[in-house]
Amino acid sequence: MFILFPPFYFQYLYLSPFSSLNRLQTELTLKSLETLLSLLHIPAIPDHAASFSIHEFRLIIEDACNGFGFYLLLASAIMAYGASVAEKISWLLVGYLFVMFVNLLRLLFIVYMVSIDPDLFRLSHDVIGRYGMLLSVFVLYFIFVKTTSADKKDFV
């Protein structure tokens, strides 16, 4: 796990192999959020490539907001667990879809709370959003552990 976890910390460095993946994930997150906001008729207006205006408040979606760091945390834990390769691959895919979906819900929640009152940003982003993402990753990992067959000889 110590070999797999450092990319989590170095994903924001431009020298990292995860840097371009992180940027692509941010673009995907922005496009998905913009589509969901328009479908749900939430009054957030995209005003730049990575920001939305909500009333007088400008919400900026940075690379750290795309959920990729949470996915790397989950992927590191899955890869370190002693399940079969096929189970790991399937759970890595399920985990990616799950984390990205929960992250979009988190971003929608933040936009909604800020549209009610801009002073709710810190609560919705720093507390509820961040800990909600972490809790959802832990719950998915717990489900992974409980539903896969770990082989003791696979542990290194």
C-alpha positions as CSV (number, residue, x, y, z in Angstrom):
1,M,0.0,0.0,0.0
2,F,2.9,2.3,0.6
3,I,3.9,2.0,-3.1
4,L,0.4,2.8,-4.3
5,F,-0.5,5.7,-1.9
6,P,2.1,8.3,-2.8
7,P,0.3,9.2,-6.1
8,F,-2.5,10.5,-3.9
9,Y,-0.1,13.2,-2.6
10,F,1.6,14.0,-5.8
11,Q,-1.4,14.2,-8.1
12,Y,-1.3,18.0,-8.2
13,L,2.3,18.2,-9.3
14,Y,2.8,18.8,-13.0
15,L,5.6,16.2,-13.1
16,S,3.3,13.5,-11.8
17,P,1.9,11.0,-14.2
18,F,-1.5,11.7,-12.5
19,S,-1.4,15.4,-13.4
20,S,-2.9,15.0,-16.9
21,L,-5.5,12.5,-15.6
22,N,-6.4,14.9,-12.8
23,R,-6.9,17.7,-15.3
24,L,-9.0,15.5,-17.6
25,Q,-11.1,14.5,-14.5
26,T,-11.6,18.1,-13.7
27,E,-12.9,18.9,-17.2
28,L,-15.2,15.9,-17.0
29,T,-16.5,17.0,-13.6
30,L,-17.1,20.6,-14.9
31,K,-19.0,19.4,-18.0
32,S,-21.1,17.0,-15.9
33,L,-21.8,19.6,-13.2
34,E,-22.8,22.2,-15.9
35,T,-25.2,19.6,-17.5
36,L,-26.8,18.7,-14.2
37,L,-27.2,22.3,-13.1
38,S,-29.0,23.1,-16.4
39,L,-31.2,20.0,-16.2
40,L,-32.2,20.8,-12.6
41,H,-32.7,24.5,-13.3
42,I,-30.4,25.6,-10.5
43,P,-29.5,29.2,-11.1
44,A,-25.7,28.9,-11.5
45,I,-24.2,30.5,-14.5
46,P,-20.8,29.3,-15.9
47,D,-18.7,32.4,-16.2
48,H,-15.3,31.0,-16.9
49,A,-13.8,27.6,-17.7
50,A,-13.8,26.5,-14.1
51,S,-16.2,28.7,-12.2
52,F,-19.9,29.4,-11.7
53,S,-21.7,32.6,-10.5
54,I,-24.5,32.1,-8.0
55,H,-26.1,35.4,-7.2
56,E,-23.1,37.5,-6.2
57,F,-20.9,34.5,-5.2
58,R,-18.3,33.0,-7.6
59,L,-17.8,29.3,-7.1
60,I,-14.5,28.0,-8.5
61,I,-14.0,24.3,-9.3
62,E,-10.3,23.5,-8.9
63,D,-8.5,20.2,-9.6
64,A,-8.8,19.3,-5.9
65,C,-12.6,19.4,-6.3
66,N,-12.9,16.6,-8.9
67,G,-13.0,13.6,-6.5
68,F,-9.8,12.1,-8.0
69,G,-7.9,12.2,-4.7
70,F,-10.7,10.3,-3.0
71,Y,-10.6,7.8,-5.8
72,L,-6.8,7.3,-5.5
73,L,-7.3,6.7,-1.8
74,L,-9.9,4.0,-2.5
75,A,-7.9,2.5,-5.4
76,S,-4.8,2.3,-3.2
77,A,-6.8,0.4,-0.5
78,I,-8.4,-1.9,-3.1
79,M,-5.0,-2.7,-4.7
80,A,-3.4,-3.5,-1.4
81,Y,-6.2,-5.9,-0.3
82,G,-5.7,-9.6,-1.0
83,A,-8.6,-10.1,-3.4
84,S,-8.2,-11.7,-6.9
85,V,-7.1,-9.5,-9.8
86,A,-10.5,-9.8,-11.4
87,E,-12.3,-8.6,-8.3
88,K,-9.9,-5.7,-7.9
89,I,-10.4,-4.6,-11.5
90,S,-14.2,-4.8,-11.2
91,W,-14.1,-2.9,-7.9
92,L,-11.8,-0.3,-9.3
93,L,-14.3,0.4,-12.0
94,V,-17.3,0.4,-9.7
95,G,-15.3,2.6,-7.3
96,Y,-14.5,5.1,-9.9
97,L,-18.1,5.4,-11.0
98,F,-19.3,5.6,-7.4
99,V,-16.8,8.2,-6.3
100,M,-17.5,10.4,-9.3
101,F,-21.2,10.1,-8.8
102,V,-21.0,11.0,-5.1
103,N,-18.6,13.9,-5.9
104,L,-21.2,15.3,-8.4
105,L,-23.8,15.0,-5.6
106,R,-21.4,16.8,-3.3
107,L,-20.9,19.6,-5.8
108,L,-24.6,20.0,-6.4
109,F,-25.2,20.2,-2.7
110,I,-22.6,22.9,-2.4
111,V,-24.1,24.9,-5.3
112,Y,-27.5,24.5,-3.8
113,M,-26.4,25.6,-0.3
114,V,-24.5,28.6,-1.7
115,S,-27.6,29.6,-3.7
116,I,-29.6,29.7,-0.5
117,D,-26.9,31.6,1.4
118,P,-23.3,32.2,0.4
119,D,-22.3,32.0,4.1
120,L,-23.1,28.3,4.0
121,F,-20.1,27.6,1.7
122,R,-17.7,26.6,4.5
123,L,-20.2,24.3,6.2
124,S,-21.3,22.6,3.0
125,H,-17.8,22.4,1.4
126,D,-15.3,22.0,4.3
127,V,-17.4,19.9,6.7
128,I,-20.4,18.1,5.1
129,G,-18.9,17.7,1.6
130,R,-15.4,16.7,2.5
131,Y,-16.4,14.3,5.4
132,G,-19.3,13.0,3.3
133,M,-16.9,12.0,0.5
134,L,-14.5,10.4,3.0
135,L,-17.3,8.5,4.6
136,S,-18.7,7.2,1.3
137,V,-15.2,6.0,0.3
138,F,-14.9,4.1,3.6
139,V,-18.3,2.6,3.2
140,L,-17.6,1.4,-0.3
141,Y,-14.2,-0.1,0.8
142,F,-16.0,-1.8,3.7
143,I,-18.5,-3.3,1.2
144,F,-15.6,-4.4,-1.1
145,V,-13.9,-6.1,1.9
146,K,-17.1,-7.9,3.0
147,T,-18.0,-9.1,-0.5
148,T,-14.7,-10.2,-1.9
149,S,-12.8,-13.4,-1.1
150,A,-9.4,-12.5,0.3
151,D,-6.7,-15.1,-0.1
152,K,-4.2,-15.0,2.7
153,K,-1.4,-16.0,0.3
154,D,-1.9,-12.8,-1.7
155,F,-0.9,-10.6,1.2
156,V,2.6,-9.2,0.8
